[in-house]
């Protein structure tokens, strides 16, 4: 656990832990706020219920124990406001890990929180995931310039743009695939 201050705001940055099984409502509130946010371009579309969210948290914890999943959380004022993860892909893709990130609330975006979470994950991926990923992959909305800028800043390169693969608020957007090759 680490306390950081970004533009005058305090955040607790921490790993997911077993006690989070009892905090599923916090995760549910977090994901619900993202789905309701007209600016949050995330891949999830429908709000889960409490049992589904408990299953999600349980699955993440199992993945962490198996060294297939790495997740970093950001909390502010006892609320979950950020989540970033890397998940090793199965089978013949096991040299690739998929990165995902979400920051809730416009007041938490554009202040360096997303960059901080990405940096922490990249720094730990090689040592904490099995097998060690050779590259990170992510998917993003083509119109999400803020996210694409952060990923590019961290060394991700666009390798594909698939037309109209993602729907957001009644409009279709390109799906951008980006890769970051990790040090051997």
N, C-alpha and C positions, 0 to 999 in steps of 0.2 A: 504494500500500500504506500502511496506517495501523495503528498499534498502539493498542488501546483497552483500558481496564480497566473492567470492570463488576462491581460487588460483589466486588472483590478478585481477579477472574479476568481473565487477559490473553487477548486475542483479536487476531488479525491479520485486518483487513478488506481485501479486495483484489478486483480484477477478475479474471475468468478470463483466461488467457493461453495462448499457443501451447504452452508447456512442459507445460500440463495434459493434453495428449494423451498424454504418457507417464505421467500419474498417474491413469489410469482406475481402477486398483484402489482408490484413495482415494475416488473418487466411488461406486464399487460398494459399498464398505464403508459409506459414508454412507447410500445409499439402502436397503441391506439392513437397517441398524440401524433405520431409520424403519419399514420394512415389518414388522419383528419387534416393534416397540414397541407394546404394547397401548394406549397413550395417544395415539399419533401418528396423528391423523386426516388422512391424506393420500389423494390421489386414486389413486395407484398401488397396485396390489394384488399383482402378481407380481414377483419379483426378476428383474432382467435378468441375462444372463451378461456376461462380460468384453467380448466382441465387440460386444454391444448397447450397453454402456456407452461403449466407445470411439466408436461411431457417434453416441451422444448428445452426447458432448463435442465431437466434430468438427462436428456440426450446430449446436451452440451457437456455436462459434467462427465458422462461416460466417455465422450470423445476426448476430453482433456486427459482423463485417466489412461486412455489407450494411446496417448500422444499423437492423435490424429487431428486435434482441434486446439487452437490457441485463441483465447478471448481476453480482451481488456475492456474494462468498464470505466465510465466516467460518471461521477455523482456530484451533484451540487445541491446544497440545501436539502439533503436527504432524499433527493429524487435522482433517478437514473436519467442522464441526459445524453450519454454517448455510449456506443458499443462498436467495437471493431473486432473482427475475427479473421483467422486464417484456418482453412480446413483442407487437409490432405485429400486429394481425390483418389478414388478406388481403382484397383486393377492396373491396367497398363498406363493409367494417368497418374500413378502414385509418385511421380517425380514433380508433379504440379500441385500447388496449393492455391485454393481460391480465396481471395480477399474480399471482405465485405465490411462496410462501415455505414453507420447512421448516427447523425447528431440531431437531437430533438430541440426545437425552439430556435427561432431566428436569432435570439440574443446569444446563443451558444455557437453560432456559425460565424465564420470569418474572423475568428480571434486566435486561431492556431490550435484549437482543440483537435480537430481532425488530423492535422499534420502530426501532432504529438502522438496520437494513438497509432497512426500508421508507422511512425518511426520506431515506436516500442515493439510493434509486431515484427517488423522487418529485422530488427536487431536480434530478436529471440527465435525466429523461425528455424534457423539452421540448427540450433542447439536443442530445441525442445520438441520438434516434430519428427516422427519416424514414419517412413524413411525421410531423410532430410530433403526438402524440396529444392529442386534445381531452378525453378521459376515460380513466380507468383502470377496469377491471372485474375482479372476482374472484369465485371460487366457493368456498364454504366449507360445512362440515357444520353443519347447524342446531344440533346439540348441542355444538359446540365453542365454549363460552362465552368461553374465554380468547382464542381467535383473533378471534371476533366483537368482543370488547371492544377489542382492539388496532386492528382496522380502523376501528371507530367513532371511536376516539381520534384517528385520523389523517384523519378527515373523510369516510370512506366511509359511504354510506347504503344501507340495505337497500332494494332495489327489487322483489325477487321472492323468493318462497319456494315451491319446487316440492316437493310432498309425496313422500317415500319414493324419492328419485332416487338416493341413495347408499347402498351397503351397506358396513358396517364391523363385522367380527367377528360376523356372523350377524344383525345388526339393521339395519333400514332407517331412514335419516335424511333429513330434508328437505335439499334443496340450496338454500342461500341465495346469491342474486346481489346483489352490492354494487357501487356505482359511486362514483367520485370525479371530479368535473368539475375539469379543470385550468385554470389561468389562460390566457387567450388571448395 
